Amino acid sequence: MMGPAAATLAAGARPVPPGRTGTGPGERMPVYQPPLAASWNGAARGVPNAPTPPTITSHPGTQANGYVNSSHPIKPWSNGAHMSVREGQIMFIARNNPRKDSGDPWSEFTTEASLQHLNMMCEQGWRAARGALQRGTSGMPPGIRISLEDFDAISEWDIFDYLGAREVDIPDDMPMLKEACKLLHVDVFKYLLPIGVLMYWNLYGGVSNISYGTAPQASVNEYTKRTVVVNHNVAKKGVLSNIWGDQKRLVEGAKIGLVCRRKRNADGTPGATEFVPWAQLDAITPPMCSRSYRDELGRDQKGYFLYIGTVSEVDVKEMSERYRRDAIGNNGKPASVVHNAYGTLPRITVQWGV
């Protein structure tokens, strides 16, 4: 007669399953069922005892699958670009934490820019920053000493690793890297490289509608006497103007986003940072050929991708390819041309962040 220990190691040291007094060579292991409340269908997926999960019907059509909104008043821009924000645009918000005790009358207002506005700022800022580097000490911020040649010699991926770090964390044997990282946080110099732009500007949401405050208490602009308040779709369902292309490029179910890279100048040299739309049905991120670029020394750079979401509805309205390209804001066209081109585009519905 087997004892308790021997009973658990019968048939060649095979453990005895719970509920069985013993087992022998060739015997099948028992089949265990989950709690009786589970629904089972042996034919599902052709596997015996495969589960059939219940259909979820709790939320369709409810607020849980609707719009997730956020509203911000926009700090006025000196060129009046804040007045050109319109429904369907993609918005970026500045990464800053204004102090409320600073006495700055704008301290409680955010700084925002549309995709079109940001693309134009990237071009203007890059040209101004490169010109200051070429002029040398006369155009540089106080306390920063780095030449154009020294800046171009630094690997952009070294800057990527250290741009958000403290100065004391950057290796002492890389003094030019320290200077470059300090420079990319200052004024127009943040537009020298895509990583500097992305460090300051954060993809925020799509514009659902705009409202204006005209009461004296709400006035933040002494010239227009009104506050521009933008209501954003920041998650779930949102409506955007179609800057991605017609149905040859964009279909329902496609993943969309923005590629951040450097454009090429007419002479073939690297130019300013630009954000361009990207869409694909069978991929989530763009291939390297869509986002890579070369720096001033011919080194390959990987580029960046900002994911937006999945397209759920596409308007079949005819669209002008020229207007679509103008509306992106990276062709050097005047702001009025960009603004007017944007108004001609059809709309798409997007599941933002999904």
Sequence and secondary structure as in RCSB ss.txt:
>XXXX:A:sequence
MMGPAAATLAAGARPVPPGRTGTGPGERMPVYQPPLAASWNGAARGVPNAPTPPTITSHPGTQANGYVNSSHPIK
PWSNGAHMSVREGQIMFIARNNPRKDSGDPWSEFTTEASLQHLNMMCEQGWRAARGALQRGTSGMPPGIRISLED
FDAISEWDIFDYLGAREVDIPDDMPMLKEACKLLHVDVFKYLLPIGVLMYWNLYGGVSNISYGTAPQASVNEYTK
RTVVVNHNVAKKGVLSNIWGDQKRLVEGAKIGLVCRRKRNADGTPGATEFVPWAQLDAITPPMCSRSYRDELGRD
QKGYFLYIGTVSEVDVKEMSERYRRDAIGNNGKPASVVHNAYGTLPRITVQWGV
>XXXX:A:secstr
   HHHHTEHHHHEE  TT S   TT         TTS B TTGGG TT B      SSTTSGGGSEEEEEEEE 
  TTSGGGG  TT EEEEE     TTS  TTTTSB EEEHHHHHHHHHHHHHHHHHHHHHGGGGS TT    HHH
HHHS HHHHHHHTTS GGGS TT HHHHHHHHHTTSGGGGGSSHHHHHHHEEEEEEEEEEEEE SGGG   TTT 
 EEEEEEEEEEEEEEE  S STTT  TT EEEEEEEEEE TTSSEEEEEEEEEEESS SS  HHHH EE TT  E
E  EEEEEEEEEEE      HHHHHHHHS S   HHHHHHHHTT  EEEEEET 
